[in-house]
């Protein structure tokens, strides 16, 4: 690959990674409620609505960020959207790149009230999941 193609590919890959929740690895969406991005006001990290709800169930009234251990003392409903990411999603949608669009999470939404949700990680994020599980063990047992 020549330099321009490599740089374009690298930028595209970085853009796609910035459109994913770093906890569950699902793509953010500006239309699917469980995948809408939420910004933690204490530290500036962004995660999906579903993961924010899961973290808040462990500590009602606050969200303990598994990345930097900072606590945002606000209910999930009061978190703001990260509009920079929403703009990237919309740009991506305009570019017609189906590989980067958010998948349909309708099944998980239907199960939301009847089944407990667990966080899953791709193999590349196993160490992060291990850190999150260790954090939960230390702070919740």
C-alpha positions as CSV (number, residue, x, y, z in Angstrom):
1,X,0.0,0.0,0.0
2,X,1.2,3.5,-0.7
3,X,1.4,6.1,2.1
4,X,-1.9,7.8,1.3
5,X,-3.9,4.5,1.2
6,X,-2.2,3.4,4.5
7,X,-3.1,6.6,6.2
8,X,-6.7,6.5,4.9
9,X,-7.1,2.9,6.2
10,X,-5.5,3.9,9.6
11,X,-7.9,6.9,9.9
12,X,-10.9,4.7,9.0
13,X,-9.9,2.0,11.5
14,X,-9.4,4.7,14.2
15,X,-12.8,6.3,13.3
16,X,-14.5,2.9,13.6
17,X,-12.9,2.2,17.0
18,X,-14.1,5.6,18.3
19,X,-17.6,4.6,17.4
20,X,-17.6,1.6,19.8
21,X,-18.3,1.3,23.5
22,X,-15.0,0.3,25.1
23,X,-16.8,-2.0,27.6
24,X,-19.1,-4.1,25.4
25,X,-17.5,-3.3,22.0
26,X,-20.9,-2.6,20.4
27,X,-21.1,0.2,17.9
28,X,-22.8,3.4,19.2
29,X,-26.0,4.5,17.6
30,X,-27.9,7.7,17.5
31,X,-31.2,5.8,17.1
32,X,-31.0,2.6,19.1
33,X,-31.6,3.6,22.8
34,X,-29.3,0.9,24.4
35,X,-26.4,1.9,22.1
36,X,-26.7,5.7,22.5
37,X,-23.4,7.1,23.8
38,X,-23.3,8.8,27.2
39,X,-20.4,10.9,28.4
40,X,-19.3,10.6,32.1
41,X,-19.0,14.2,33.4
42,X,-16.4,13.4,36.0
43,X,-13.8,12.1,33.6
44,X,-15.0,12.6,30.0
45,X,-15.1,9.0,29.0
46,X,-17.9,7.8,26.8
47,X,-19.8,4.5,27.1
48,X,-23.1,3.2,25.8
49,X,-26.4,3.6,27.6
50,X,-26.7,-0.1,28.3
51,X,-23.3,-0.3,30.0
52,X,-24.0,2.9,32.0
53,X,-27.2,1.3,33.3
54,X,-25.3,-1.9,34.2
55,X,-22.6,0.0,36.1
56,X,-25.2,2.1,37.9
57,X,-27.1,-1.0,39.1
58,X,-24.0,-1.9,41.1
59,X,-23.8,1.6,42.7
60,X,-27.2,3.3,42.6
61,X,-27.0,7.1,42.0
62,X,-23.5,6.9,40.6
63,X,-21.3,5.3,37.9
64,X,-17.9,4.0,38.8
65,X,-15.8,4.1,35.6
66,X,-13.9,0.9,35.2
67,X,-11.1,2.6,33.1
68,X,-10.0,5.3,35.5
69,X,-11.9,4.5,38.7
70,X,-13.5,8.0,38.8
71,X,-17.0,8.2,40.1
72,X,-19.7,10.3,38.3
73,X,-22.5,11.0,40.8
74,X,-25.5,11.3,38.5
75,X,-28.3,9.0,37.4
76,X,-27.9,7.5,33.9
77,X,-31.0,9.5,32.7
78,X,-29.1,12.7,33.4
79,X,-26.0,11.9,31.4
80,X,-25.5,13.8,28.2
81,X,-24.8,12.4,24.8
82,X,-21.4,12.8,23.3
83,X,-22.4,14.9,20.2
84,X,-18.9,14.6,18.6
85,X,-19.5,10.8,18.3
86,X,-23.1,11.4,17.1
87,X,-21.7,13.6,14.3
88,X,-19.2,10.8,13.4
89,X,-22.1,8.3,13.3
90,X,-24.1,10.6,11.0
91,X,-21.1,11.3,8.8
92,X,-20.5,7.5,8.6
93,X,-24.1,7.0,7.7
94,X,-23.9,9.5,4.9
95,X,-20.8,7.8,3.6
96,X,-22.8,4.5,3.2
97,X,-20.2,2.3,4.9
98,X,-22.4,-0.6,6.1
99,X,-19.5,-2.3,7.9
100,X,-19.4,0.5,10.4
101,X,-23.2,0.9,11.1
102,X,-24.6,-0.1,14.4
103,X,-26.1,-3.6,14.4
104,X,-29.8,-4.1,15.3
105,X,-30.0,-4.8,19.1
106,X,-33.7,-5.4,19.1
107,X,-33.4,-8.8,20.6
108,X,-31.5,-7.5,23.6
109,X,-34.0,-4.7,24.0
110,X,-36.8,-7.2,24.1
111,X,-35.0,-9.2,26.7
112,X,-34.0,-6.2,28.7
113,X,-36.7,-6.4,31.4
114,X,-36.8,-10.2,31.6
115,X,-33.1,-11.2,31.6
116,X,-30.0,-10.0,33.3
117,X,-27.4,-8.5,31.0
118,X,-23.8,-9.5,31.2
119,X,-20.8,-7.6,29.8
120,X,-19.0,-9.5,27.0
121,X,-15.7,-8.6,25.5
122,X,-14.0,-9.5,22.3
123,X,-10.7,-11.5,22.7
124,X,-8.7,-8.3,22.3
125,X,-10.5,-6.8,25.4
126,X,-10.1,-9.8,27.7
127,X,-7.7,-8.0,30.0
128,X,-10.1,-5.1,30.3
129,X,-12.9,-7.5,31.3
130,X,-10.6,-9.1,33.8
131,X,-9.8,-5.7,35.3
132,X,-13.5,-4.9,35.5
133,X,-14.3,-8.2,37.2
134,X,-11.4,-7.7,39.7
135,X,-12.7,-4.2,40.4
136,X,-16.2,-5.6,41.0
137,X,-14.8,-8.4,43.3
138,X,-12.8,-5.9,45.4
139,X,-15.5,-3.3,45.7
140,X,-18.7,-5.4,45.9
141,X,-17.8,-8.4,48.0
